[in-house]
Amino acid sequence: MTDASSNALPLTDRCALITGGARRLGAAIARRLHAGGAAVAVHYRSSSADAERLVADLNAIRTGSAAAFGCDLLDVEALPRLVGAAITRFGRLDVLVNNASSFSPTPVGTITAAQFDDLVGTNLRAPLFLSQAAAPELRRTHGLILNLADIHGLRPLKGHPVYSAAKAGLIMLTKSLARELGPDVRVNAIAPGPVLWPEGGLDAELQREIVARTALKRTGSPDDIARAAYFFAVEAPYVTGQVLPVDGGRSI
């Protein structure tokens, strides 16, 4: 994925599909990969206005270099169509970023089947079926699958057993797909720590407690995650099956 002309940006003539790419971490990753030369397929579910604004910004930099694609990732049958639409629009696919995620508390004794289906569906099932749909094209382009996991897939978050289990499954999926799709496709994951607080807020005292437990004693930024994504896409051709915590030392 680094065979572009030495005079070109390293991701020139490459295409990245980013789920949940309209906002937050997904948008930061989209901007960073686009700055590296990639065409960007921005997936959204309900954030169409945000997606269109981001696409307009990117196309103002390079005409025709970004497009938005709506899809409900819980609809498994729609996932191959999402991948196909991105390939049709840009002619190829080199990077699949499984970023879209749902997050909600599920204390034991209150868990519903609907919560389970949503959390496992977005955090594990969709990445699996999107990766399966994208695999033939990624084999052809010797591409990358990049999963956005969570440090709580390695160490559970109290009150969130379903989310934690889903992210743990995504970490094992990362390792399994790396074995299944090698040598043609690399598969890696990023496990963010306190970079963005959940939408809807988090108790201020709990925020301070979480930050205090990091080695760096501060929160990160979306661009910290985007830089890690760029590293995997451009600068890590011999890395696969790995999970990189980007957490300020929260997990040590």
C-alpha positions as CSV (number, residue, x, y, z in Angstrom):
1,M,0.0,0.0,0.0
2,T,3.0,2.3,-0.2
3,D,3.9,1.8,-3.9
4,A,2.6,5.2,-5.1
5,S,4.9,7.5,-6.8
6,S,7.5,9.1,-4.5
7,N,6.2,12.4,-5.6
8,A,2.7,11.6,-4.6
9,L,1.0,11.3,-1.2
10,P,1.4,7.8,0.1
11,L,-2.3,6.9,-0.2
12,T,-2.8,8.3,-3.7
13,D,-5.0,6.1,-5.8
14,R,-6.2,4.2,-2.8
15,C,-9.7,4.1,-1.3
16,A,-10.8,3.8,2.3
17,L,-14.3,2.9,3.5
18,I,-14.9,4.2,7.0
19,T,-18.0,3.1,8.9
20,G,-19.5,5.7,11.2
21,G,-17.3,8.1,9.3
22,A,-19.4,11.2,9.6
23,R,-18.6,12.3,13.1
24,R,-16.2,11.9,16.1
25,L,-13.4,9.4,15.6
26,G,-14.6,8.3,12.2
27,A,-14.5,11.8,10.8
28,A,-11.0,12.3,12.2
29,I,-9.8,9.1,10.6
30,A,-11.5,10.1,7.3
31,R,-9.7,13.5,7.3
32,R,-6.3,11.9,8.2
33,L,-6.4,9.2,5.5
34,H,-7.7,11.8,3.0
35,A,-4.8,14.1,3.8
36,G,-2.6,11.1,3.0
37,G,-4.1,11.0,-0.5
38,A,-6.9,8.4,-0.2
39,A,-10.3,8.7,-1.6
40,V,-12.8,8.3,1.2
41,A,-16.2,6.5,1.4
42,V,-17.9,8.0,4.4
43,H,-20.6,5.6,5.8
44,Y,-23.3,7.0,8.0
45,R,-26.6,5.6,9.5
46,S,-28.5,8.7,10.6
47,S,-25.9,11.5,10.5
48,S,-26.5,12.3,6.8
49,A,-26.0,16.1,7.3
50,D,-22.7,15.6,9.1
51,A,-21.6,13.1,6.4
52,E,-22.5,15.5,3.5
53,R,-20.7,18.4,5.2
54,L,-17.5,16.3,5.7
55,V,-17.7,15.1,2.1
56,A,-18.1,18.7,0.9
57,D,-15.0,19.7,2.9
58,L,-12.9,16.9,1.5
59,N,-14.1,17.4,-2.1
60,A,-13.2,21.1,-1.8
61,I,-9.6,19.9,-1.2
62,R,-9.7,17.3,-4.0
63,T,-12.6,17.1,-6.4
64,G,-14.4,13.8,-6.4
65,S,-12.3,12.3,-3.6
66,A,-15.1,11.6,-1.1
67,A,-18.6,10.4,-1.1
68,A,-21.2,9.5,1.5
69,F,-23.1,6.2,1.8
70,G,-26.0,5.6,4.1
71,C,-26.6,2.1,5.5
72,D,-28.0,0.4,8.6
73,L,-25.2,-1.9,9.8
74,L,-27.7,-4.0,11.7
75,D,-29.1,-5.1,8.3
76,V,-26.6,-7.8,7.4
77,E,-28.0,-8.2,3.9
78,A,-27.2,-4.6,3.2
79,L,-23.5,-4.8,4.1
80,P,-22.3,-6.3,0.8
81,R,-24.2,-3.6,-1.0
82,L,-22.4,-0.9,1.0
83,V,-19.0,-2.4,0.1
84,G,-20.1,-2.7,-3.5
85,A,-21.3,0.8,-3.7
86,A,-17.9,2.1,-2.5
87,I,-16.0,0.0,-5.0
88,T,-18.3,1.1,-7.8
89,R,-17.9,4.7,-6.9
90,F,-14.1,4.7,-6.6
91,G,-13.0,1.7,-8.6
92,R,-11.3,-0.1,-5.8
93,L,-11.1,-0.6,-2.0
94,D,-7.8,-0.7,-0.1
95,V,-8.8,0.0,3.5
96,L,-11.9,-1.0,5.5
97,V,-12.2,0.8,8.8
98,N,-14.8,-0.8,11.1
99,N,-15.3,2.2,13.3
100,A,-19.1,2.5,13.8
101,S,-20.1,1.4,17.3
102,S,-23.0,1.6,19.7
103,F,-22.4,2.0,23.5
104,S,-24.8,1.7,26.3
105,P,-24.8,0.3,29.9
106,T,-26.2,-3.1,30.5
107,P,-26.1,-3.9,34.2
108,V,-26.7,-7.6,34.9
109,G,-30.4,-8.1,35.7
110,T,-31.5,-5.4,33.2
111,I,-30.1,-6.7,29.9
112,T,-32.6,-7.1,27.1
113,A,-32.4,-9.1,23.9
114,A,-32.7,-5.8,22.0
115,Q,-29.7,-4.3,23.8
116,F,-27.7,-7.5,23.1
117,D,-28.6,-7.5,19.5
118,D,-27.7,-3.8,19.1
119,L,-24.3,-3.9,20.9
120,V,-23.2,-7.2,19.4
121,G,-24.6,-6.3,16.0
122,T,-22.7,-3.0,15.6
123,N,-19.5,-3.9,17.4
124,L,-19.0,-7.5,16.2
125,R,-21.4,-8.8,13.7
126,A,-21.2,-5.9,11.3
127,P,-17.4,-5.8,11.2
128,L,-17.4,-9.5,10.5
129,F,-19.8,-9.4,7.6
130,L,-18.4,-6.2,6.2
131,S,-14.9,-7.8,6.3
132,Q,-16.2,-10.9,4.6
133,A,-17.9,-8.8,1.8
134,A,-14.7,-6.7,1.3
135,A,-12.2,-9.6,1.5
136,P,-12.2,-10.5,-2.3
137,E,-11.4,-6.9,-3.2
138,L,-8.9,-6.4,-0.4
139,R,-7.1,-9.5,-1.5
140,R,-6.8,-8.0,-4.9
141,T,-5.5,-4.7,-3.7
142,H,-3.4,-6.3,-0.8
143,G,-5.3,-4.1,1.6
144,L,-6.0,-3.5,5.2
145,I,-8.9,-4.1,7.6
146,L,-8.7,-1.8,10.7
147,N,-11.1,-2.5,13.6
148,L,-11.8,0.1,16.3
149,A,-11.8,-2.0,19.4
150,D,-11.6,-0.6,23.0
151,I,-9.4,-1.1,26.0
152,H,-12.6,-2.5,27.6
153,G,-12.4,-5.4,25.2
154,L,-9.2,-6.2,27.1
155,R,-10.3,-5.2,30.6
156,P,-14.1,-5.1,31.2
157,L,-16.0,-1.9,32.1
158,K,-18.3,-2.2,35.1
159,G,-21.9,-2.1,34.1
160,H,-21.2,-2.8,30.5
161,P,-20.8,-6.5,30.1
162,V,-22.4,-6.8,26.7
163,Y,-20.3,-4.0,25.2
164,S,-17.1,-5.3,26.8
165,A,-17.8,-8.8,25.5
166,A,-18.6,-7.5,22.0
167,K,-15.3,-5.6,21.8
168,A,-13.5,-8.6,23.2
169,G,-15.0,-10.5,20.3
170,L,-13.9,-7.9,17.9
171,I,-10.3,-8.2,19.2
172,M,-10.4,-12.0,18.6
173,L,-12.0,-11.4,15.2
174,T,-9.1,-9.2,14.3
175,K,-6.6,-11.9,15.1
176,S,-8.7,-14.6,13.4
177,L,-9.1,-12.6,10.2
178,A,-5.4,-11.8,10.1
179,R,-4.8,-15.5,10.0
180,E,-7.6,-16.3,7.6
181,L,-6.9,-13.5,5.1
182,G,-3.1,-13.5,5.2
183,P,-0.8,-13.1,3.3
184,D,-2.9,-10.8,1.1
185,V,-4.8,-8.8,3.6
186,R,-3.5,-7.2,6.9
187,V,-5.9,-7.0,9.8
188,N,-5.2,-4.9,12.9
189,A,-7.1,-3.1,15.6
190,I,-6.8,0.1,17.6
191,A,-8.1,0.1,21.2
192,P,-8.8,3.7,22.3
193,G,-8.8,4.8,25.9
194,P,-10.1,8.1,27.2
195,V,-10.2,10.0,23.9
196,L,-13.8,11.0,23.6
197,W,-16.4,10.7,26.3
198,P,-19.6,8.9,25.4
199,E,-22.3,10.9,23.9
200,G,-24.8,11.9,26.5
201,G,-22.0,12.7,28.9
202,L,-20.2,11.0,31.8
203,D,-20.1,11.9,35.4
204,A,-17.4,14.5,35.9
205,E,-16.0,12.8,39.0
206,L,-15.8,9.5,37.0
207,Q,-14.0,11.4,34.2
208,R,-11.4,12.7,36.6
209,E,-10.9,9.2,38.1
210,I,-10.4,7.7,34.6
211,V,-7.9,10.3,33.6
212,A,-6.0,9.9,36.9
213,R,-5.5,6.3,36.1
214,T,-3.7,7.0,32.8
215,A,0.1,7.2,32.9
216,L,0.0,10.5,31.0
217,K,-2.7,12.0,33.3
218,R,-4.7,13.5,30.4
219,T,-7.2,12.7,27.8
220,G,-6.3,12.0,24.2
221,S,-7.8,13.5,21.1
222,P,-9.5,12.0,18.0
223,D,-6.4,12.8,16.0
224,D,-4.4,10.5,18.2
225,I,-6.6,7.6,16.9
226,A,-6.5,9.0,13.4
227,R,-2.7,9.0,13.5
228,A,-2.7,5.4,14.6
229,A,-5.0,4.5,11.7
230,Y,-2.6,6.3,9.3
231,F,0.3,4.3,10.8
232,F,-1.4,1.0,10.0
233,A,-2.4,2.2,6.5
234,V,0.9,3.6,5.5
235,E,3.8,2.7,7.7
236,A,3.2,-0.9,9.0
237,P,3.4,-3.3,6.0
238,Y,4.7,-6.1,8.2
239,V,2.2,-5.7,11.0
240,T,-0.9,-7.9,11.2
241,G,-3.1,-9.4,13.8
242,Q,-2.2,-6.8,16.4
243,V,-4.1,-4.6,18.8
244,L,-2.6,-1.2,19.5
245,P,-3.9,0.5,22.7
246,V,-4.0,4.3,22.3
247,D,-5.0,5.2,25.8
248,G,-2.3,7.3,27.5
249,G,-1.2,4.3,29.5
250,R,-4.7,3.6,30.9
251,S,-4.3,-0.2,30.4
252,I,-1.0,-0.7,32.1
